[in-house]
Amino acid sequence: MALAPRLEFRQSQQLVMTPQLQQAIKLLQLSNLELSEYVAEQLEQNPFLERDETPADGPAERRGEKPAETGNASQSSGELDQSNVKEARDSLDVEYDDVDPNSSGSDAAYGDYKPNDWASASSGRSLDDQEFGATLKKEISLADHLTEQLHVATRDPMQLFIGAYIIDMIDEAGYLREDLPTVAERLGAELADVEETHKMITAFDPSGVGARDLKECLKLQLIDANRYDPSMQAFVENIELLAKGDLKGLMKATDADEEDVRDMIAEVRALTPKPGYAYGGGVVQAIAPDVFVTKSQDGGWKVELNSETLPRVLVNQRYYAEISSVNGADEKDKTFIAEQFASANWLAKSLHQRAQTILKVASEIVRQQDAFLAYGVKHLRPLNLKIVADAIEMHESTISRVTSNKYIATPRGLFELKYFFTASIASSSGGEAHSAEAVRHRIREMIEAETKDTVLSDDKIVEILSAEGVDIARRTVAKYRETLNIPSSVQRRRAMLQTAI
């Protein structure tokens, strides 16, 4: 084979991730709190950036300065600026995997500290020799601890939805301060579903969490320790006598002698009256919604950005003009000035595009889930990232970034945007898909209507659902039945026969 040089033309496409584009992507997935920290850092580093101190609803222009377009103006879901949306899509709609992990872009907003403990204090090394961040250690919060257990305990979308709300209502001591009928009314859910979800949460660690009062907290801990017998039940129900020091009253209430009552007192005093204090010792941060949804006069829904949480910056053009006109500056200084001014303008543009993109995505989610806002959790429609992405002509990765760590305040409560995405079951007739939650509810209804002579097997349930237009596999029915904690048809038939005997 002869070797010889030759010329070839090859055409290929590749996405070049500039530092500015990487910055725009990072801004999109940051929460408002993280965004404020990032902007504060940029204000310290960039001489052409200034914080806008004017009121959120006031004029943004000042002498010699250019207001940053941060999207603070409220817009309804039907009045979006399409030019701004296109600009946001063109700059932000990229694949997550295309981001260069070796980029030199700033990641300071993420606070990438390396946790450590206090054991090093006794190792002979002075704390002054360490990075300050090396001494920080993040504690898991009670809400995070309960949420992890919730996702292990169930995969039912309705229970996950209700459970997330109940966990948000549990205070730092571990008590649920809102009554269950109010929760059911707020979410538009059945009281039985809320009670069942609450019962599941009270079985989580730490023992006693989710109780509505001290008596219930002690009861849950005693049940967990297998010590809630009739005598102990009577003791807990009359716990106020212990506070009064009425030993004889406790003996009469529990029908026990003095020695047994003293043993019960010792057991109760060994319990934890505030189990939540074992977690989340840090400062509790209130969640500020990124988007507000309110009822409009025409019967629809009005979607607005929360302008109070959006950081606003100004680009000082006058200062740039002054130092750019200075004679005698070397090329290095000129390059620095040009780069900083371009960075300031890009940040202002990126903040505006981020706001417009969040508003666009939130508006589409509200349009898709308007039945939930009107009627409650049972009317959640099947929704995924692709549906929203196709509707607003963006990529699924963009929708994923927008819906993470972003919250929407609705008449039914405060929810994270990702909560509105639920699985779907195809229709056997080719019509509209069915919500997975609705299919689970239908399976539960059929099983609850069973008699000892009409116990339904999973195959029979598949047959009935297929006749109703739901295209579902037997293994899916079995999986949904298990998430509902419903035993198999053999176990149900055996239990009914034993009950009849």
C-alpha positions in Angstrom: 0.0 0.0 0.0 1.4 3.4 -1.0 1.4 6.2 1.5 0.8 9.7 0.1 -0.6 13.0 1.5 -4.0 14.1 0.4 -6.6 16.8 1.3 -10.1 16.0 2.6 -13.1 18.2 3.4 -15.3 17.1 6.3 -18.4 18.8 7.5 -19.6 18.3 11.1 -21.7 20.0 13.8 -20.7 20.6 17.4 -22.0 22.7 20.2 -19.4 25.0 21.6 -20.2 25.9 25.2 -18.9 29.4 25.9 -18.4 30.5 29.5 -21.4 32.9 29.0 -23.7 30.2 27.8 -22.6 27.9 30.7 -23.4 30.8 33.0 -26.9 31.2 31.5 -27.6 27.5 32.0 -26.5 27.6 35.6 -28.7 30.6 36.3 -31.7 28.7 34.9 -31.4 25.8 37.4 -30.5 27.9 40.5 -33.2 28.6 43.1 -33.9 32.2 43.9 -31.8 32.0 47.1 -28.8 30.5 45.2 -29.3 33.1 42.4 -29.2 36.0 44.9 -25.9 34.6 46.3 -24.5 34.3 42.8 -25.5 37.9 41.8 -24.0 39.2 45.1 -20.7 37.6 44.2 -20.8 39.1 40.7 -21.6 42.6 42.2 -18.4 42.3 44.2 -16.2 41.2 41.2 -17.6 43.4 38.4 -17.0 47.2 38.6 -19.8 47.9 36.1 -22.6 46.1 38.0 -24.7 47.9 40.6 -27.6 46.7 42.7 -30.9 48.2 41.7 -32.3 49.8 44.8 -35.4 51.2 43.2 -38.8 49.7 44.2 -39.8 46.6 42.3 -42.7 48.4 40.7 -41.0 51.7 40.2 -38.9 53.0 37.3 -35.6 51.3 36.8 -33.8 54.0 34.9 -31.2 56.2 36.6 -28.8 58.8 35.3 -26.1 57.2 33.2 -27.2 53.7 33.9 -28.9 51.0 31.9 -31.6 48.9 33.7 -31.2 45.2 33.5 -34.1 43.3 32.0 -34.8 40.9 34.8 -38.4 40.1 33.9 -39.9 41.8 37.0 -43.0 43.0 35.2 -45.9 40.7 35.9 -47.5 39.0 32.9 -50.5 36.8 32.5 -50.2 33.4 30.9 -51.8 34.7 27.8 -49.7 37.9 27.4 -46.1 36.6 27.1 -43.6 38.4 25.0 -42.8 35.9 22.3 -39.7 37.7 21.2 -38.2 37.4 24.7 -39.2 33.7 24.8 -37.5 32.9 21.5 -34.4 34.7 22.8 -34.4 32.7 26.0 -34.9 29.5 24.1 -32.1 30.1 21.7 -29.6 30.9 24.5 -30.7 28.4 27.2 -32.2 25.4 25.4 -29.2 23.1 25.2 -28.4 19.5 26.2 -27.2 19.1 29.8 -24.6 16.6 28.6 -23.1 19.1 26.3 -21.8 21.3 29.1 -18.1 21.0 29.4 -17.4 19.7 33.0 -13.8 21.1 32.8 -15.0 24.7 32.2 -13.4 27.4 34.1 -16.8 29.1 34.7 -17.5 30.2 38.2 -19.3 27.7 40.4 -19.2 29.8 43.6 -22.9 29.9 43.8 -23.0 26.2 44.7 -20.9 26.5 47.8 -18.8 23.5 47.1 -17.4 22.9 50.6 -15.8 19.7 51.7 -17.5 18.6 55.0 -15.4 17.7 58.0 -16.0 17.1 61.6 -14.5 18.3 64.9 -12.3 15.2 65.3 -9.4 17.1 63.7 -9.4 19.6 66.5 -7.7 17.0 68.7 -5.3 15.8 66.1 -2.7 18.5 66.8 -3.6 20.6 63.8 -4.9 24.1 64.5 -8.3 25.1 63.2 -6.6 28.3 62.0 -4.6 26.2 59.5 -7.8 24.9 57.8 -10.1 26.3 55.3 -13.2 27.7 57.1 -15.4 25.6 54.8 -13.6 22.5 56.0 -15.1 22.9 59.4 -18.7 23.0 58.2 -20.9 20.0 58.3 -24.4 19.9 56.8 -27.1 18.3 59.0 -30.0 16.5 57.3 -33.3 18.3 58.0 -36.4 16.6 59.4 -38.3 17.3 56.2 -35.5 15.7 54.0 -35.4 12.7 56.3 -39.1 12.2 56.1 -39.2 12.8 52.4 -36.6 10.1 51.8 -38.7 7.6 53.8 -41.9 8.6 51.9 -40.4 7.8 48.5 -39.3 4.4 49.9 -42.6 3.6 51.5 -44.8 4.4 48.4 -44.8 5.1 44.7 -48.5 6.1 44.6 -48.6 9.7 43.1 -51.5 10.7 45.3 -49.8 9.5 48.5 -46.6 11.2 47.4 -48.4 14.4 46.7 -50.4 14.4 50.0 -47.4 13.2 51.9 -45.2 16.0 50.7 -47.8 18.5 51.8 -48.1 16.9 55.3 -44.4 16.8 55.7 -44.2 20.5 54.9 -46.8 21.1 57.7 -44.8 19.2 60.3 -42.9 21.7 62.6 -39.3 21.4 63.8 -40.5 19.6 67.0 -42.1 16.8 64.8 -45.7 17.8 65.3 -48.4 18.2 62.7 -50.1 21.5 63.6 -52.8 21.4 60.9 -55.8 19.1 61.3 -56.4 16.4 58.6 -59.9 17.7 57.4 -58.3 21.1 56.6 -55.5 19.3 54.7 -58.1 17.3 52.7 -60.1 20.4 51.9 -57.0 22.4 50.9 -55.8 19.7 48.5 -59.3 18.7 47.3 -58.6 15.1 48.4 -60.7 12.5 50.2 -60.3 12.6 54.0 -59.7 8.8 54.0 -56.7 9.2 51.6 -55.2 12.0 53.8 -55.7 9.9 57.0 -54.1 6.9 55.3 -51.1 8.9 54.2 -50.7 10.5 57.6 -50.9 7.1 59.3 -48.0 5.9 57.0 -45.9 9.0 57.9 -46.4 8.4 61.7 -44.7 5.1 61.2 -41.5 6.8 60.0 -38.3 7.5 61.9 -38.1 9.2 64.4 -40.7 7.5 66.4 -43.6 9.8 67.3 -43.2 12.1 64.3 -46.4 13.5 62.7 -48.3 13.4 66.0 -50.9 16.1 66.5 -50.5 16.4 70.3 -48.3 15.0 73.1 -50.6 12.1 73.8 -50.5 10.9 70.3 -46.7 11.4 70.2 -46.3 9.2 73.3 -48.7 6.6 71.9 -46.8 6.3 68.7 -43.5 5.7 70.5 -45.1 3.2 72.9 -46.6 1.3 70.0 -43.2 1.3 68.3 -41.7 -0.2 71.5 -44.6 -2.8 71.8 -45.6 -1.3 75.2 -49.0 0.1 74.4 -51.1 -2.3 76.5 -54.5 -1.3 78.0 -52.9 -0.1 81.2 -50.4 2.1 79.4 -53.2 3.4 77.1 -55.2 4.5 80.1 -52.0 6.1 81.6 -51.4 8.1 78.4 -55.0 9.2 78.1 -54.7 10.6 81.7 -51.2 12.0 81.3 -52.4 15.4 82.8 -52.6 13.6 86.2 -48.8 13.0 85.9 -48.3 16.7 85.5 -50.3 17.3 88.7 -48.4 14.6 90.6 -51.6 12.7 91.3 -50.3 9.2 91.8 -53.6 7.9 93.3 -55.5 9.3 90.3 -53.2 7.4 87.9 -53.6 4.2 89.9 -57.4 4.5 89.7 -57.4 5.4 86.0 -55.1 2.5 85.1 -56.4 0.0 87.6 -52.8 -0.8 88.7 -50.9 -0.8 91.9 -48.4 1.9 92.9 -45.4 -0.1 91.7 -46.8 -0.7 88.2 -47.7 3.0 88.0 -44.2 4.1 88.9 -42.8 1.7 86.3 -45.1 3.3 83.7 -44.0 6.8 84.8 -40.4 5.8 84.3 -41.1 4.4 80.8 -43.0 7.5 79.7 -40.3 9.9 81.0 -37.7 7.9 78.9 -39.6 8.8 75.8 -39.0 11.9 73.6 -41.7 14.5 73.7 -40.3 16.4 70.7 -38.8 13.8 68.3 -38.2 16.3 65.5 -35.4 18.1 67.4 -33.1 15.2 66.6 -32.9 16.6 63.0 -32.4 19.9 61.3 -30.7 21.9 64.0 -29.9 24.7 61.6 -31.9 27.9 60.8 -35.2 27.2 59.1 -35.5 29.0 55.7 -38.9 29.9 54.6 -39.7 29.0 51.0 -40.5 32.0 48.8 -42.5 31.1 45.7 -41.0 31.9 42.3 -44.5 32.2 40.7 -47.9 33.2 41.9 -51.1 31.8 40.4 -54.4 33.6 41.1 -57.9 33.4 39.8 -58.6 35.9 37.0 -61.8 37.8 36.5 -62.6 35.9 33.3 -62.5 32.6 35.1 -59.0 31.6 34.0 -55.8 31.6 35.9 -53.3 34.5 36.1 -49.6 33.5 36.3 -47.1 36.1 37.6 -43.5 36.1 38.6 -42.6 37.0 42.2 -40.6 40.1 41.5 -39.6 40.5 45.2 -37.3 37.5 45.0 -35.7 38.4 41.7 -32.3 40.1 42.1 -32.1 43.3 40.0 -28.9 44.8 38.7 -27.9 47.9 36.7 -25.1 48.2 34.2 -23.3 51.5 34.7 -22.6 52.7 31.1 -21.4 56.1 32.2 -18.6 54.6 34.3 -17.6 52.4 31.3 -17.5 55.4 29.0 -15.3 57.4 31.4 -12.6 54.8 31.9 -12.7 53.7 28.3 -11.8 57.2 27.2 -8.7 57.4 29.4 -5.5 57.8 27.4 -2.4 55.8 28.1 -4.2 52.6 29.2 -2.3 49.5 28.1 -3.8 46.6 26.2 -4.2 44.4 29.3 -6.3 47.0 31.0 -8.4 47.6 27.9 -9.0 43.9 27.6 -10.1 43.6 31.2 -12.5 46.6 30.9 -14.1 45.2 27.7 -14.5 41.7 29.3 -16.0 43.0 32.5 -18.5 45.2 30.6 -19.5 42.4 28.3 -19.9 40.1 31.3 -22.1 42.7 33.1 -24.4 43.0 30.0 -24.6 39.2 29.6 -25.6 38.8 33.2 -28.4 41.3 32.8 -29.6 39.6 29.7 -29.4 36.1 31.3 -31.4 37.2 34.3 -34.1 38.5 32.0 -34.1 35.3 29.9 -34.3 33.1 33.1 -37.3 35.0 34.3 -39.1 34.7 31.0 -38.3 31.0 30.7 -39.7 30.3 34.2 -42.8 32.2 33.4 -43.3 30.4 30.1 -42.9 26.9 31.7 -45.1 27.7 34.7 -47.9 29.1 32.5 -47.9 25.9 30.5 -48.0 23.7 33.6 -51.0 25.8 34.9 -52.7 25.3 31.6 -52.2 21.6 31.7 -53.2 21.2 35.4 -56.1 23.7 35.6 -58.4 20.9 36.7 -56.3 20.3 39.8 -56.4 24.0 40.7 -60.2 24.0 40.3 -61.2 20.6 41.7 -58.3 19.0 43.7 -55.6 16.3 43.6 -57.8 13.6 42.0 -57.9 15.7 38.9 -54.2 15.8 38.2 -53.6 15.1 34.5 -50.9 12.8 33.3 -48.0 15.1 32.5 -44.3 14.7 31.6 -41.4 16.8 30.5 -42.0 16.1 26.9 -45.6 17.3 26.8 -44.5 20.7 28.3 -41.4 20.9 26.1 -43.4 20.2 22.9 -46.0 22.8 23.8 -43.6 25.6 24.4 -41.0 24.5 21.8 -38.1 23.9 24.3 -36.0 20.9 25.1 -36.9 18.5 27.9 -33.6 19.2 29.7 -34.6 22.9 29.9 -37.9 22.0 31.4 -36.2 19.8 33.9 -33.9 22.6 35.0 -36.7 25.1 35.3 -38.9 22.8 37.5 -36.2 21.9 40.0 -36.1 24.0 43.1 -38.8 26.4 41.8 -42.0 26.8 43.7 -45.4 28.0 42.7 -48.0 29.5 45.1 -51.5 28.4 44.2 -54.9 28.7 45.9 -54.4 25.1 47.0 -51.0 25.7 48.6 -47.3 26.0 47.8 -45.9 23.3 45.6 -42.6 22.6 43.7 -43.1 22.7 40.0 -42.0 19.1 39.5 -44.9 17.9 41.7 -47.3 18.4 38.8 -45.6 15.8 36.6 -47.4 12.4 36.9 -47.2 9.2 35.0 -49.8 8.2 32.3 -51.5 5.0 31.1 -52.2 4.7 27.4 -55.8 4.4 26.2 -56.7 1.1 24.5 -59.1 3.0 22.2 -56.5 5.5 21.0 -58.1 8.4 23.0 -56.6 10.6 25.7 -54.2 8.9 28.1 -55.3 8.1 31.7 -53.5 9.4 34.7 -51.7 6.6 36.7 -53.2 8.0 39.9 -56.7 7.7 38.4 -56.0 4.1 37.3 -54.8 3.3 40.9 -58.0 4.8 42.3 -60.1 2.6 39.9 -58.2 -0.5 41.0 -58.9 0.3 44.6 -62.6 0.9 43.9 -62.9 -2.5 42.2 -61.2 -4.4 45.1 -63.2 -2.6 47.8 -66.4 -3.7 46.1 -65.4 -7.4 46.1 -67.3 -10.1 48.0 -66.0 -13.6 48.9 -67.5 -14.9 45.7 -66.3 -12.2 43.4 -62.6 -11.8 44.3 -60.8 -10.3 41.3 -57.5 -11.7 40.1 -54.9 -9.3 38.4 -55.8 -10.8 35.0 -59.5 -10.0 35.6 -58.7 -6.5 36.6 -56.7 -6.1 33.4 -59.7 -7.4 31.5 -62.1 -4.9 33.2 -59.7 -2.0 32.7 -59.2 -2.9 29.0 -63.0 -2.8 28.5 -63.0 0.7 30.1 -60.3 1.8 27.6 -57.2 1.5 29.7 -54.3 -0.2 28.0 -52.4 -1.8 31.0 -50.3 -4.8 31.5 -50.8 -7.4 34.3 -47.5 -6.7 35.9 -48.4 -3.0 36.0 -51.7 -3.9 37.8 -49.7 -6.0 40.3 -47.2 -3.1 40.9 -50.0 -0.6 41.5 -51.8 -3.0 43.8 -48.7 -3.4 45.8 -48.2 0.3 46.1 -51.7 0.5 47.5 -50.7 -2.1 50.1 -53.4 -4.5 48.8 -52.7 -8.2 49.1 -53.0 -10.7 46.2 -56.4 -12.2 45.2 -55.5 -15.5 47.0 -54.7 -13.7 50.2 -57.9 -11.6 50.0 -60.1 -14.6 49.3 -58.5 -16.5 52.3 -59.0 -13.5 54.6 -62.7 -13.2 53.5 -63.3 -16.9 54.2 -61.7 -16.6 57.7 -63.9 -13.6 58.4 -67.0 -15.5 57.3 -66.1 -18.4 59.6 
